[in-house]
Every structure is written in C-alpha cells, then in structure tokens.
Amino acid sequence: MVQSPVRTPSPMRAPPVKPLKQPKPKAKDPSKREMSLEEKHKLCIGLQSLPLAKMEQVVQIIRKRNGNLKQDGDEIELHIEAVDIEILWELDRLVTN
C-alpha cells in the first residue's frame, strides 16, 4: 500500500506591526503627552520649510513662553529637546495648518 505524504501547512507569518499613531492632544488639554522622536523630527523639518510670515509666529510663540531664544542675525537656534511640551504642540499646529 502506498500512502501519500502528509502535508503540513507552512507557518503563517504575521504582517509587520506598525506602531499605533497616537492622536495629537487638543489645544486646551492641560496634560499634553510627550512628542515621539518621529513627531519631533517631522516638526523640525516642518519648521525649516516654513515661509517667513509663519517663522515670525514661531519666534513670537517661543518668546512668549521662553525668553531665552538664541538669535544670531537672521538665524535662530532652537534646541527641540529644551522646548516644553506645550510649545512643541503649539508649533506643530502652526506647521501642520
């Protein structure tokens, strides 16, 4: 008697899991969450490509909350890690709108 070989199903691979995108906090939310590194990176890129009119708003936002902004002529140095959460989210709204 000849038996046919038993076939076992090949193991299924799960599709790669993307991290869940967290919703942006509301403007009035007093307990805003920390920005992820990816969000900070996107914010930095967005800030660099803003038109001059919006850059003036960025400076006003930062000066309003934090007076120690380094400015060298037309250039402004902003250390994203030193900016508080609320300002980061306010700048994010400016960049994405």
N, C-alpha and C positions, 0 to 999 in steps of 0.2 A: 504494500500500500504506500502510495506517495502522498505526502502531505505538503500543502503549500506553506511557504514560510509565513510566519505571523508578522504582520507589520505593526509596529508601534508608532503612534503619532509622534511627529517631531515636536520637541518642546516649543511652545509658542513664546515669542519674545514680546515683552510689553513695550509699547511705544515709549520713546523718551519722555520724561515728565518735565514740563516747563514749570518754573516756579509761578505760583499764583500772583497775578498782578494785584497789588493792593490798591484800593481806591484812594484818591487824593483826599486829604482832610478838608472839611468845609472851612470857609474863611473865618467864621465866628467860633469854630471849635477850639475851646481853651486848651485841650490836651492833644495837640498835634503829634503824630507819630514821627519818628526819625525817618529821614530820607535814606533810601538804599544807596549803595555806591553807584549803581546804574543810573538812578534818578539824579544823583549829584553830577555824574558825568554828562548826562543829557542837558542838565541845567547849564553847566559850564559851556558846552557847545552852543546852546541857545543864546547865552549872554554874549558870546563872542560875535554872533551874527546879527545882533540887534541893530536897527537903524539908530542914528544919532538921537532922534527925538525920544526914543524909548530908553536910551542909555542915560539920558538926563533924569528920567524917572527912577532908574536903578540907583543912581547916586543919591537922589532925594530919599528913597526908601531906606538905604543903608545909613545915611547921615541922620535921618530922623530917629533911628533906633540905636545907632552905634556911631558916635562921633569920631572914632579913631580910624579914619579911612586914609590910607596912604595914596597920595596923588603926586605924580611926577609929570608936570606939564599936562598934556592931554591924556596920559596913561594913568590908569587906576589899578592898583594891585589889590586883589581881593582873594583872601585865603578862605576857600569854601568851607574848610573844616572849622574855622574860627567863627563862622556866622551862626547865629542862633536859629533854631528850627523855624520859628515863626517868620523870620525874614526870608529864609530859604523858600518856604511855601509861597510867600508873597511874590518873590522874584519868579518863581515857577509860574504863577498865574499870569504875570506880566509877559513872560516869554511865550507861553502857550496861547495867549489871546491875541 
